[in-house]
Amino acid sequence: MKKAKMDAASKFRSMQADSRVLKLYRPKIVKSIQESIHEGFEGRWAGGQSDPVSFIESLDDWIFLDLNWVETDVVPCFPPDYEIYSLYIKRYHKELDGLFNRIKAENPPPTVLLAMHGWVKSYKKKMKELDVPEELLEPPLMGGKEQSLIEDYARLIVSKLDEWTANLMKDELSDFSSRNQAPNQDNDGLYEMQGAIIFWQIINEQVDAATESGQGAILARIVMESVRVIKQTQEQWSKLIDSEFKKNVEGKPEDIAPGLAEYLAALANDQIKCADYAEALSARLEPMVFEKYKVVISEQLNDAIDGYLDVAKKCTQTIIDLMFHDLRPATKQLFQVTWYDGIMPQIVETLRDYMGDYQSTLNPTLLDLLIEDLLDTFLITYLTALSKSSKLRMQGSRDKISAPERIKLDVADSFKFFSSLKPAQELEAYFDIIELILDMLTASKSLAFLSFTQFADRHGPNLPFVEALLRARDDLDRSSVNEIMESIKRKVRENNLGDRKFLFFIFWCAQLGAFSPFSRRMSGQLLHVTDPFLLAPQPTIMKKINVSSGLSRFLPL
């Protein structure tokens, strides 16, 4: 009996032991499921961490498939109170949160931040569509601050833009300053530098990535930061142009690197390319964003285009400044004693040498601009020198040419040269100013007033210039000049005549549509005419003539 009781007690204890084992089954299976999910995430991350963006984009390919499999195949294998589906969702969510926090802690590149932000937004939307209770999605991915990813992305882009641009500009500025070899030429034979293409590849890559965020605000911000960097590069180029020009005209010959004009042409061409890139980017982004961001983006890129225009213009003007610096020994002789022997052929040949290079290596739009400015500068230089002349020989002889005859020869030589650059019919409007001045110079005392009237009708009175011109004539004494000027001044007072404001127009081909978007923009900014065939420079070029007063006209040039 005692033995039977002992066997029964033993059996009871065994049953109790077996009961305890059964009671631990649920925690074990839960733990097993959690470990399995963790190992699955770790394994997939180990195989995908070399390309985080692709890994993040692939999450949808298996996470939601896994959850669907759990719902259809796994849940029926467990009692309802196990809540297996909720268990899987909570664990997947926890693994995702941990994984994303790890990725962010590793300071990933901007594209990864953008991919994370986009995926989190999509994930939240899909979970809502699946009616997943919010309490199963705790804590929120990225602490519910996924928008901070965008801020981090923007800050990182700004930092990278500054870094990449600084490195690129360091090389570009060094190449421009050292000029160890001639600039490259593109397939059309135009001078170029390599930085413009590389720089805009960087800009477009960042903008393209920003568009994937689906947020107009972040796209607008990236555009603004890009333009900030663009303006910095434009300022750097502008300062370098000034310093290199100063070094070229003031430095010792042995310290001056050759080829500044060629590099200026290359830089100007690059500015045209960059402006075209900015124009194309603006057109591409316009339909992608709402109106308020469209305005911001458009204004920013227009500002960048204006800056490129300014630098391109600075380049062409500096090329002209280099030309006339080289011509200083010749232009200093204008209307001096040696001028009568003929200095214009030397001036023309120097300009021809320069322009021969640019006709094949400078962007056609910029070449037109260069020709216009060159002609403008030539006339200003010539007329300024004329206004500073202290004495003009009005009567020639067998062995001495008169000033009027020499001026006519100068006009013939220069007109012939410029007619190789632009149509002769257009040039006549430019050289008309010299014809009118020549009429005043050769008019008799009694007819001087009439020639002045014709001049003033076209150019305004410009009394200091007219008086300087008349006083330089050796066939008029002081009293005659005073008498003529008194009648002229009286006429000006009676008719309330005033010098006209300076208006500068550029000639453009009627086929503006054949030009680049930048060309059309440039022409739109500078032209206000209705008939491109009848374009002509306004005669108010006289406003740019610097007339010396008093004894300063007799000082050495």
C-alpha positions, 0 to 999 in steps of 0.5 A: 500500500505504501509502495502504491502511494509512493508510485502515485505521488511520483506520477503526480509530480511527473505530471506537474513537471510536464505541465510546467514544460507546457506552460513555457511553450508560448514564451519560447515560441514568441522568443523564437519568432523574434529571433528569427525576424531579427536574424532575417533583418540582419541577414538581408542588411548584411547582403545589402549594406554596400548599396543602402539606397537599393536595400531601402528601395527593396524593403517593400519587395519582402516585408509586406510579402512576409506579413501577407504570408503570416496573415494567410498561412501562419496565423491559422496555426496558432490559437487566436489569443497568441495574436501572432499577426500583431506580434509579427507587425510589432517585431518587424516595425521594431527591427525597421526602427533599429535598422534605420537608426543605425543607418542614419547614425553612420552619416550616410550620403544624401541619397540614402537620407532621401531614400529613407525619408521617401520609404518611411512616408510610403510605409506609414501610408501603407500601414494606414491602408492595412488598418494596422493599429497605431499602438502596434507601430510604436515607437514611430520610425525615426522617432516620428521625425522623419522630416528631420531626414530632409533637413539633414539631407539639405544640410549635407547637400549644402556641405557637399556642394561647397566642398565639391565646388571649392575643389573644382574652382581651385583647379579651374582658377589655377589653370586660368591663372597659370595658363600653362597650355592653350585652352581646350576646344570643343567639337565646334572649335570654340575655346572651353574649360572643363569645369562648367560641364562638371559643375552642372553635372553636380548641380543637376544630380543634386536637383534630380535627387531633390525632385525624388523627395516629392517636396517642392520646399526641399527642391526650392531649397536645393535650387537656392543653395545651388544658386548661392554657390553659382553666385560665389563662383561668378564672384570668384571669376569676376575678381580673378579677371580683374586681378589678371588684367591688372597683372597683365598691364602693370606687371613685369613681362617675365611675370606675365603668363601668356594667353589671357585673351584666349582664356577669357574667350574660353571662360566667356564661352563657358558662361554661355553654356552655364546660362543655357544649362540654367535656362534648361533646368528652369524649364524642366522644373517649372511643371514639377512644382506648385506656383509658390515654389515655381516663382522662387525657383524661376527667380533664383535661376534667372538671377544665376543667368544674369550673373553668367551674363555679367561674367561673359560681358566682363570677359569680352570687355576685358578682351577689348581692354587688352586690345586697346592696352596693346594699342596705347602707343598708337592711340596716344599718337591720334591727333598729335603731330605723328598722326598726320603720317598715318597711324590708323593702319597700325591700329586696324591691323592689331585689331584684325589680328585679335579678331581673326582668332575670336571669329573661330573660337568665340561663341557666335552670340558673344562674337556679336557682342564683342564686335559691338563693344569693340566698335563702340570702344574704337569710336569713343577712343577716337573721338576722345582723342579728337576732343583733347587735340590742342591744334588741328591743321586745317589746310594741307599742302603738297607735303603735309596732309590736313586734319580733315583729310587724315580723318577721312583716311582714318574713317576709310581704313577703319570702316573697311576693317569693321565691314569685315565683321558686320554689314557695311549698311549697319556700320554707316549709322555708327560712323555717321557721328564722325561725318557730322563732326567732320562737317563742324570741323570744316565749316566756315565761320558763317556756316558753323552754326548750321553744322552744329544744328545738324549735329545737335539734332542727332546727338544733343548739344555736347557743348564742351566737345563742340567748343574743344573742337572749334578751339583746336582749329588753327584757322579760327582765332579766339574771338571767332570761336567765342562768337560762334559758341555764343550763337550756339549757346543762345540757340541751346537756351532758346530751344531748351536743348539738352544732352541726351541720355545714353542708350546702348543697343546691340545688333542682333540677327533677325533669326533670334530663334536660331540662337540658344535660350540664353541668346534670346534672353540676352537680346530680350534684356538689351533690345527694345525695338520692333524691327531687327533689320533696322536696328541702329546704335543710338547717336548718344555715344557722345555721352561717353566722350570724356572732354578735358577742360582748361589747361588739362587738354595741353598736358601729355597723354 
